[in-house]
Amino acid sequence: MNIAVTGATGMIGSAFAALASGSGHQVIGCSRRTMQPGPVFSRWLTSDGHHPVPETQLDAIVHLAGESLLGLWTKTKRERIWNSRVEMTQRLVSDLRSWQPANRPRVLLCASGVGFYGSRGDETLDETSRTGGGWLAELCQQWETAAREAEKLGIRVVLLRSGMVLGRENGAFPLMRRAFACGLGGRLGGGRQWLSWIHEQDEAGLILWALENEAVSGPVNLCAPEPVTNADFTRRLAARLHRPALLHAPAFALRLLLRGMADEMLLASQRAFPRVATDLGYRFACPTLDDALTALL
């Protein structure tokens, strides 16, 4: 298949492109930067920012582009996050309406997040669970609504609700590993909040699985079948690194330093399960946190 990938140079885009290319697909990277084709990306499409994917003959689009959620959530930062997700997806679908029907992809996979569910305590969450409250939940809801407009064009739409992606070289995990290795690890807030996580190998694997499996549509939780509490994650990572994890970041301090990001991401509780993936037979490479930590460390 000819697969266009936005956010092609990011952590998830790179991992997915490598897997898809290795599986025999032609992967077309979409970027505002001019880059040379290589063993992973057969072609690059230069975007002007307004058109996320210039028209070309495609079988699928994997739409992963978006401003990083990490950092202080100032008004300007929130605007960049919102525009790079909701407005860019709206532009993408609007562009697809003007494409020649023969060029339109059969499937659009659009990134989203388990932030869709808001902070839900100990509640068990799957793809049938309602949306939650908060700015991040509203962002994900509007993001998904924009993507689902492509269904009116006869395009199968898959909504990729990712948990925290654990990667060896990129993302949050290398930062955590260094902090814990220096004995600076510890729980966040009370530590009772649930963390839905996924190893980058399964993140890429689930995206390709959803792309190739025509039975998959709508929301798919991209998270391992073993969510853990923040305190449990802290304890197990520290044990693997043979370091203490005695430090504690109080909730009030996180809120003071990080503003809205603290409540929406670090202190939020999402006990999400990948019900669609498990019911349809996806086999996880790293189904447990111990499996993931072994692969990462």
N, C-alpha and C positions, 0 to 999 in steps of 0.2 A: 504493500500500500504506500501511497504518497502521503506522508504525515507532516503537517506544519506544526511547529512548536513555538509558541511565544514564551518569553522568559527563558529562552534556550540556553543562556549561559549561566543561569542560576543553579543552585544546588540540586533541585529536583529536576529541572529541565535537562541538565547535563547527564544525570543518572538515568533518566528515562530515555534520552536520545541514544545513549550507549547501548542500553538493553534492546531498544527497538531496532537499531541498526544491526546489532549482532543477531537479531531474529529474522533478518532478511528484508526489513522495510527500508524505504527511502525516506530519510528524515531531512526536512527542510527547516533550517533555523530562521526565525524571524527576529530581526534586531535593527535598532536605529544606527548601529555601528556596522561599517563595512568589514567583513571578515572573510577569510579564505575557506573554501570547502576543505574538508578533511575526511579522515576515516569514519567519523561519527555523523557529521552533517554533510550530506551530498550537495546541498545548495544553501545559500543565504539569501533571504529577501530583506532588503533594507526598507524599514518602515519610516514614515515621516512623523510618527507619533499620533497623527490623526487616524491613519489607517493601520490598525495593528497587523493585518495580513493583506498585502497586495494580492489582487486576483491572480490565481493560477489554478491549474487543474489539481484538485486534491481529493483524497478519500477520507481524510480525517484532520481535524484541528485539535491540538491539545493546548489549551489556553491557560498558561501558568503565570503570566506577567503580573507584576504588582509591586508597589512600594513595600519595602521591608517594614514589618510591624515593630521591630526592635527600635528603641530610642524613646525620647521624651515625646509624649503625645500632646504637643502644642497644637494650637488651632491650625497652623500651617501644615504640620505633620499630618494631622487628621485629614485635611483637605487633600493632601497628596495620596494618602492611603485610599480614600474614597474615590477620587478621580481615576486612579490607576486601576481600580477594580470595577466599580459600578459603571462609570462613564466609558471606560475603554471597552468593556463588554457590550455596552449599548451600541457603541460605534461599530464594533465587530459585527454584530448581528445586523445592524443597518446596512453595512457594506455587503453582507451576504445576500440581502434582498436584491441588490443591484447586479449581482454576479450572473453570468450565464448559467442556466440550470445545470448544464453538463459539467461545470467547474465546481459546483457547490459540494462540500464534503457530505458524506453520508452520516457522519457522527461528529459531534462537538463535545469534547470533554473539558469542563471548566472548573478551575480550582475554586474551592471554598474552604471551610474549616469547621471543626467541632465547636468553635465559638458560636455557631448558629444556635446551639442549644442554651446559651447563657450559662450562668452558674447555678447548678441544680443539686448541690449537696451529694447525698448518697444515692440519688435516683438512678436507676439503670436506664441508659439511653440507647436507642437504635434509630434506624432511618425513618421509622414511623413516628418518632417523638416530635412534639410540637416545638416551635421556636421559642427561645427564651427572651429575657429582657436585657437591656444594656446596648451600648453603642456598637459593640462588636457583633452582637446578634443581629442588630438592624442592618449593619453592613453586609453580613453574609446573606441575609434574607433578600436584600435588594440586589445583590450580586447574582444570586441564583435566579431571581425573577427576570433579570436582564438576559441571562443565558437561555432561559426556557422559552423566550420569544422565538428562538430558532426552531422550536418544534412546529411552529406555524408554517415553516418552509419545508416540512417533511423531514427534518434532520433529527436523528436520535440524539438526545442530550443526556449526558452523565455529569452529575454534580459531585466533585471530589472533595468530601469533607475530611480534610486531613487533621490528624492530631499532631503532636510535636514530633518532628522528624529527627531521628538520631543518626547522624552521619559522622564518619571518622575525621574528615578533613574540613567540613563546612557546617554552618548552622550553629546552634547553641551548645552542642555537646563538647566540642573542643575547648570552649571557654570553661564549661563546668569541670571537665577533666583536669585542666590546669589548676583551677581553684582548689579542687578536692585534693590533688596531688601535693599542693602546698599546705594542706591542713586547714584550708579556709572554707571548706564546705559546711553546709548546715541546712536545716529545714527553713522553709519560707512561711512566715506566719505561724499558725498552729500546726501546719503540716498535715492536716486531715483532709485537705482538698485532693480530689482525684485527678490523676494525670493520665490522659489518653495519649499514647506514644506509638511510634512505628519506626522500625529500622528502615534506612533509605533503600535497601535492597527490596523490601516488601512494598515500599511506597512506589518505586518504579514498576515493580512486578504487578501490583494491583492496577495501576494505570493502563499498562499494556493489556492485562487480562480483561479489563472493562472495555477497552477499545476493540479487542478482537471478539468479544462475546456479545452477540447481538441480543441476548436475553437481558442484558444489563441496561437499565435506563433509570433516570431520576437520581436521587441521592444515594451515595455509597460512602460509608464511613471508612476512611483510610486510617485505621488504627489497629494495633495488635489485639488479640482476644484476651489479653491480661492487663487491664488498666491497673495502676498502682496509686497509692497515696503519695503525696510529696515526701512524707516522712519515711515511707518504705523505700522509695527511690533513693533518697539521701543515704539511708543506712546501707543499702545494697551496693551502691556505687563506692561509698567509702570503704566497705569491706573488700571489694575487688582491688582497690588501690592500696589497701593496707594502711589507711590513714584514718585518724579520728575525724568525726564530723560534729564538733561540739558547738560551732557557731550557730547563732539563731538570728535571722533577720525578722524583727517584729513587723507586724502588718502596718502599724502606724508609720514606721520609718520608710517602708516601701512605698506607701501612699504619698508620703511627703516628698520623696526623691523622684518617683516615677509617675506621679499623677495618675491619670486614668489607666495607664498600662498595668499598674499593680493589681487593681481589682478585676480588670477584664481578662488578664492573662496569667499572672503569677499566683494570684489568690483564688481565681475562679476554679470551680470544681465541675469537671465533666467526666462522668463514668460511662464512657461510650464503648459500644461493642460493634464489631463489623458484621452485623447480622446478614446483610445481603451477600457479602463475600463468602461467609461460612456456609450459608444455605445453598449457594450455587457451586460450592466445591473448591474454592480457592485454597491452596495449601501454602501456609506461611513458612517462609524460610526461618524466621525468628519469632515464633509465637509467644515466647516468654521473655521477660526482662533479662533473665540469666542468659538466655540464648543471645540476645542482642548485645549484652555487655561482653560476652565472650568474643563475639565477632568484632566488636569495636576496640577492645583492649588487647 
